[in-house]
Amino acid sequence: MEFLIPFIFGMLLGSFLNVVILRLPKDESVVFGSSHCPTCKNELKPWHNIPLFSWLFLRGKCAFCNTKISPQYPIVELLSGLIVLALSIKFGFNFPMILIAFSFLTLLALSMIDFRYKMVPDSLNLLALTFAIFGAWSISGIAINFQNAMLFAGGFTLLRFSISYMLTSSAHRHAKKTITPWTKNYHTYPFIEAMGEGDIMVAATMGALLGVQLTLVAIFFSALLALPVMLFVMRGSKEEQRVPFVPFLAMATFIVYMYDSPILAYIEANY
């Protein structure tokens, strides 16, 4: 029973996350408007909204039109339950832990939206950062979280500017070789963005959650997680080669957060 309550609490939050993931990219209200089937538009009954179990009992199909329900719904609900459960085992079921859980669940929603739509809503990014900063045990902890968030936000902004400048300059030099009298007064090269603004905000959230040393570990680990996927899609079209990076940042952040003590012990022993 001690661990059942946080698991159920997490799944309930995951059910709401599904609403956010579905409606926010469409600019729809996540509060008003009852849940309904996106195909037949019939309003769902209360027993159709039981996290995880409703999808299993309905065999993954709408109760009205028999349309298949995306497995995203039970996956998000299950992951949300497991995230809250893991955090409650590590820290206990208390208010600071709930704020940290809210931050990770918001990162989960961001990951699903980035994976599905290749967009990162600013509203969710700011919410994840706010929860991460205030998920401390003291006023001084909140100040340190804010400091680390600003440090990585600034660092990623500088990195983005530097790499974007180098890539754009390279494209400029290449374009000069093909300039003609008709195009000499026009820019024939694009401005190349090295990373999105959403990644900068996620980096700030990572800094608030993990601190300086562990955030650097998480960034390196996220690159390792993303590497096999990037190698796999390299043969595809340009659109297929656009790999959403937020899911890997979020995944690495949670893993490093859960194993922070052994990672820090290893760093202190070897460096």
Residue pairs with C-beta under 8 A, 6 or more apart in sequence:
3 85
3 88
3 89
5 93
6 84
6 85
6 87
6 88
6 93
7 81
7 82
7 84
7 85
8 51
8 81
9 81
9 84
10 80
10 81
10 82
10 83
10 84
10 85
10 101
10 105
11 51
11 52
11 77
11 78
11 80
11 81
12 51
13 80
13 84
13 101
13 102
13 105
14 51
14 76
14 77
14 78
14 79
14 80
14 81
14 105
15 49
15 51
15 77
16 30
17 76
17 77
17 80
17 105
17 108
17 109
17 112
18 72
18 73
18 76
18 77
19 30
19 35
20 30
20 109
20 124
21 72
21 76
21 109
21 112
21 113
21 116
22 38
23 29
23 30
24 30
24 113
24 121
24 123
24 124
25 113
25 116
25 117
25 119
25 121
34 43
34 44
35 43
35 44
35 48
35 49
36 42
36 43
36 44
37 44
37 62
37 64
37 65
37 67
39 62
39 65
39 67
40 62
40 64
40 65
40 67
42 62
42 64
42 65
44 63
45 63
47 54
48 54
48 58
48 63
50 57
51 74
51 77
51 81
52 74
52 77
52 78
52 81
55 69
55 71
55 73
55 74
56 74
58 69
60 68
60 69
60 71
61 67
61 68
61 69
62 68
62 69
72 112
72 116
76 108
76 109
76 112
79 108
80 105
80 108
83 101
83 104
83 105
83 108
83 254
84 101
84 105
86 258
87 97
87 100
87 101
87 104
88 97
90 258
91 97
91 100
96 135
96 136
96 137
97 135
99 131
99 134
99 135
100 131
100 132
100 135
100 209
102 127
102 131
102 135
103 128
103 129
103 131
103 132
103 135
103 205
103 209
104 250
104 253
104 254
104 257
106 124
106 127
106 128
106 131
107 128
107 202
107 205
107 246
107 249
107 250
107 253
107 254
108 250
109 124
110 120
110 121
110 124
110 125
110 128
110 198
110 202
110 246
110 250
111 244
111 246
111 247
111 250
111 251
112 247
113 119
113 120
113 121
113 124
114 120
114 198
114 244
114 245
114 246
114 247
115 244
115 247
118 242
118 244
119 198
120 196
120 197
120 198
120 199
120 201
120 202
120 246
122 197
122 198
122 201
125 198
125 201
125 202
125 205
126 201
128 201
128 202
128 205
129 149
129 201
129 204
129 205
129 208
132 145
132 149
132 205
132 208
132 209
133 142
133 145
133 146
133 149
133 208
134 142
134 145
135 145
135 208
135 209
136 142
136 144
136 145
144 211
145 207
145 208
145 209
146 208
148 207
148 208
148 210
148 211
148 212
148 215
149 204
149 205
149 207
149 208
150 204
150 207
151 207
151 212
152 203
152 204
152 206
152 207
152 215
153 200
153 201
153 203
153 204
153 207
155 203
156 195
156 199
156 200
156 203
156 204
157 200
159 194
159 195
160 193
160 194
160 195
160 199
160 200
162 194
163 194
163 195
164 191
164 192
164 193
164 194
167 192
167 194
168 189
168 190
168 191
168 192
171 189
171 190
171 192
172 189
174 189
175 187
175 188
175 189
178 188
179 188
195 245
198 246
199 245
199 246
199 249
202 246
202 249
202 250
203 215
203 219
203 249
205 253
206 215
206 218
206 219
206 249
206 253
207 215
209 215
209 253
209 257
210 217
210 218
210 253
210 256
210 257
210 260
213 264
213 267
214 256
214 257
214 260
214 263
214 264
217 256
217 263
217 267
218 249
218 252
218 253
218 255
218 256
219 249
219 252
221 252
221 255
221 256
222 245
222 248
222 249
222 251
222 252
222 253
223 248
225 248
225 251
225 252
226 243
226 245
226 248
229 243
229 248
230 241
230 243
233 240
233 241
233 243
234 241
256 263
